Amino acid sequence: MSGDDITNAELARRLDAFRRDVHDDLSDISRRMDAYVLREVYQAERLADQTRIGVLERRVDQGDEQRRAQSRWLISAVIIPTVALVATVVLNLMGPT
């Protein structure tokens, strides 16, 4: 028997080891595949996120417009009359010239 010949028992052991390696590799691939998200699920989640972002952007824009309106109201209804009242009081205190 030459040095390259193997016995049936050795061949069976090698085939069994190869089978176990392939089984372990396939199990590892299966575990990794479970961690991935399907394209359809990813696209649906992305669309939902974009919709939520759009709603939030509109709310921010509405809030900005509301703050501008409140600032205009504050200036026209509170600050200008207060300045006019203070000016009137100061001018009356100064007396006629």
C-alpha angles and dihedrals in degrees: 000000000000124000093253095059117096129198124247090249092054090047090051091050091050092047090049091049090048090049091051091048092050091046091050091047092050091048090051091049090049092052091049093048090054088061094059123090121229115249091240092053091047092050092047092050091047091051090049090050092049090050091050091048090051091052091049092049090052090050091051091049091049090049091051091051091047091051090050091051091049091050091052090048092049092051096045100039104033116015101043094048090045092052090047091050093048090048091050092049093047093048092048091049091052089059130214116322 
